[in-house]
Amino acid sequence: MKNKSQLLHRIPKSKKTFVLGIASLVIAICYFPFLMLVQNTFFEITFIAYILFGIICGITTIVLKAKVSKLYRKKHVMYHPADLIKAKAGNTLAIISLIVWVLYALYLFSIIARSTHD
């Protein structure tokens, strides 16, 4: 006979939520040292691309977490609660990464503003 945890289904998109949250934060943290070492036009352009990628990952994670939570609330008896925890962790990482991306963007725009005044 199967126990209760073996009968529960996995929540769709909970793993994607977790992975996208991690990806956004890792990319944000790994890119900053390159920005500090080299400050030229090429890196400013690539930084803007990374900002867009990070923000898209973060927003997608938040949207997916909302869908996962809604699905879990509808039929919580049917789904494994560990998947909801994964989705919440991914959401937390996405919020942190969005804050980091906003701080990076402000830093980049301050560099650009200073270079145009010189």
VODOPA-710033 format. One record per residue: residue number from 1; y, z, x of N, C-alpha, C in turn. Coordinates in steps of 0.05 Angstrom, whole numbers, always signed. Each point is the difference from the previous one (the first is absolute). Example, Ala and Ser with C-alpha at 12.3 -4.5 7.8 and 13.67 -1.06 7.14 Angstrom:
% VODOPA-710033
1|-114|+156|+264|+24|+0|-18|+24|+0|+18
2|+21|-14|-7|+24|+1|+16|+22|+14|-15
This chain:
% VODOPA-710033
1|-24|+0|+17|+24|+0|-17|+25|+0|+18
2|+19|-16|-8|+25|-2|+15|+19|+23|-7
3|+14|+10|+21|+20|+21|-7|+26|-13|-10
4|+18|+16|-8|+25|-9|-14|+17|-18|+18
5|+2|+6|+26|+16|-16|+18|-11|-28|+5
6|-26|-3|-3|-12|-27|+3|+4|-17|-25
7|+5|+13|-23|+5|-15|-24|+29|-9|-4
8|+18|+12|+15|+28|-7|-2|+6|-26|+14
9|+18|-15|-11|+8|-26|+12|+24|+4|+18
10|+3|-19|+17|+24|-1|+18|+23|-12|-16
11|+24|+11|+5|+24|-10|-13|+8|-26|+14
12|+3|-22|-14|+9|-25|+13|+28|+4|+12
13|+3|-12|+24|+25|+0|+15|+8|+26|+13
14|-17|+21|-1|+7|+25|+13|-1|-3|+30
15|-20|-15|+10|-2|-4|+29|+23|-17|+11
16|+7|-21|-16|+23|-17|+8|+25|+16|+2
17|+4|+19|-18|+24|+17|+0|+1|+16|+26
18|-22|+11|+7|-2|+17|+25|+5|-17|+25
19|-13|-23|+1|+3|-18|+24|+28|-11|+3
20|+12|-8|-22|+28|-10|+1|+20|+21|+9
21|-5|+25|-10|+18|+22|+8|-2|+5|+30
22|-25|+0|+10|-4|+4|+29|+12|-23|+16
23|-4|-24|-9|+10|-24|+14|+30|+1|+2
24|+13|+6|-21|+29|+1|+0|+11|+21|+20
25|-12|+23|+0|+9|+21|+17|-6|-6|+30
26|-24|-10|+5|-7|-7|+28|+18|-22|+11
27|+5|-20|-15|+18|-21|+9|+28|+10|+5
28|+9|+18|-18|+27|+11|+4|+2|+16|+26
29|-20|+17|+5|+0|+17|+23|-4|-16|+26
30|-17|-20|+0|-6|-16|+24|+22|-19|+8
31|+16|-9|-19|+21|-20|+6|+25|+13|+13
32|+6|+24|-6|+25|+12|+9|+3|+1|+30
33|-21|+6|+16|+4|+0|+30|+8|-28|+10
34|-10|-21|-12|+8|-27|+8|+30|-5|-6
35|+9|+10|-22|+29|-3|-7|+17|+15|+20
36|-9|+23|+9|+16|+15|+19|+1|-12|+28
37|-22|-14|+8|-1|-12|+26|+17|-25|+2
38|-3|-17|-19|+14|-26|+1|+18|-3|-25
39|+25|-4|+5|+19|-4|-22|+13|-27|+3
40|-13|-21|-9|+12|-26|+0|-5|-13|-28
41|+10|-24|-3|-1|-14|-26|-28|-4|-10
42|-19|-8|+18|-27|-4|-8|-13|+24|-13
43|+4|+23|+13|-11|+25|-11|+14|+9|-25
44|+25|-6|-3|+14|+6|-25|-11|-16|-23
45|-6|-26|+5|-12|-17|-20|-28|+9|-7
46|-16|+6|+20|-27|+9|-6|+0|+28|-14
47|+20|+16|+7|+2|+26|-12|+5|-3|-30
48|+17|-19|-8|+6|-5|-28|-26|-9|-14
49|-16|-16|+14|-26|-8|-12|-18|+24|-3
50|-1|+18|+19|-16|+24|-2|+10|+18|-22
51|+26|+2|-3|+12|+16|-21|-11|-10|-27
52|+2|-26|-4|-9|-12|-25|-30|+5|-4
53|-16|-3|+20|-29|+4|-2|-6|+30|-6
54|+13|+18|+14|-4|+28|-5|+9|+9|-28
55|+22|-10|-9|+10|+7|-26|-19|-12|-22
56|-9|-24|+4|-18|-12|-19|-26|+16|-1
57|-11|+8|+23|-25|+16|+0|+5|+27|-14
58|+23|+12|+5|+6|+26|-12|+3|-2|-30
59|+15|-20|-9|+4|-3|-29|-26|-7|-14
60|-16|-18|+13|-26|-7|-12|-18|+24|-2
61|+1|+17|+19|-16|+25|+0|+8|+18|-23
62|+26|+3|-4|+9|+17|-22|-7|-11|-27
63|+2|-27|-3|-8|-13|-25|-30|+3|-5
64|-16|-4|+21|-29|+3|-3|-8|+29|-7
65|+14|+19|+12|-7|+28|-6|+6|+6|-29
66|+22|-11|-11|+6|+5|-28|-22|-12|-18
67|-11|-23|+7|-21|-12|-15|-26|+16|+2
68|-6|+10|+24|-24|+17|+4|+3|+25|-16
69|+23|+13|+1|+4|+25|-15|-3|-4|-30
70|+12|-22|-10|-2|-7|-28|-29|-4|-9
71|-15|-14|+16|-28|-6|-5|-16|+26|+0
72|+6|+18|+19|-15|+25|+2|+7|+18|-24
73|+25|+1|-8|+7|+16|-23|-13|-9|-26
74|-4|-26|-3|-12|-11|-24|-30|+9|-2
75|-14|-3|+22|-29|+5|+0|-8|+17|+24
76|+12|+24|+2|-5|+17|+24|-30|+9|+2
77|-14|+0|-22|-28|+9|+1|-17|-22|+14
78|+9|-24|-1|-15|-23|+10|+3|-4|+30
79|+23|+9|+11|+6|-7|+28|-2|+24|+19
80|-5|-6|+25|-2|+20|+21|+27|+11|+7
81|+4|+26|+0|+27|+11|+6|+8|-4|+30
82|-18|-5|+17|+7|-4|+29|+17|-26|+2
83|-5|-19|-17|+15|-25|+1|+29|+5|-7
84|+5|+18|-19|+28|+6|-7|+14|+14|+23
85|-15|+17|+14|+11|+13|+24|+8|-20|+21
86|-17|-20|+4|+6|-22|+19|+25|-15|-8
87|+3|-5|-25|+23|-15|-10|+25|+17|+3
88|-2|+26|-5|+23|+18|+4|+8|+1|+29
89|-19|+1|+18|+5|+1|+29|+14|-26|+9
90|-10|-22|-10|+13|-26|+6|+28|-1|-10
91|+5|+11|-24|+26|+0|-11|+19|+17|+17
92|-9|+23|+9|+16|+18|+17|+7|-15|+26
93|-20|-13|+12|+5|-15|+25|+20|-23|-5
94|-2|-13|-23|+19|-21|-7|+28|+10|-3
95|+4|+23|-12|+26|+12|-3|+12|+7|+27
96|-16|+12|+17|+9|+7|+27|+8|-26|+15
97|-17|-20|-2|+6|-25|+15|+25|-14|-11
98|+5|+2|-26|+24|-12|-11|+25|+15|+10
99|-2|+26|+3|+22|+15|+12|+5|-8|+28
100|-22|-3|+15|+2|-9|+28|+13|-28|+2
101|-9|-18|-18|+11|-27|+1|+29|+0|-7
102|+9|+17|-18|+28|+1|-7|+16|+10|+24
103|-10|+21|+13|+14|+10|+24|+1|-21|+22
104|-22|-15|+4|+0|-22|+20|+21|-21|-8
105|+1|-7|-25|+19|-21|-9|+28|+9|+5
106|+6|+25|-6|+27|+11|+5|+7|-1|+30
107|-20|+6|+16|+4|-1|+29|+5|-29|+9
108|-16|-18|-10|+4|-28|+8|+27|-11|-9
109|+8|+6|-24|+25|-9|-10|+24|+12|+15
110|-4|+25|+10|+21|+12|+16|+2|-14|+27
111|-23|-9|+12|+0|-15|+25|+14|-27|-5
112|-6|-13|-21|+12|-26|-6|+30|+3|-4
113|+8|+21|-14|+29|+4|-5|+15|+6|+26
114|-12|+15|+17|+12|+6|+26|+2|-25|+17
115|-20|-17|-1|+0|-24|+17|+21|-21|-10
116|+5|+0|-26|+20|-19|-10|+29|+10|+6
117|+4|+25|+4|+27|+11|+7|+6|-3|+29
118|-19|-5|+17|+4|-2|+29|+10|-26|+8
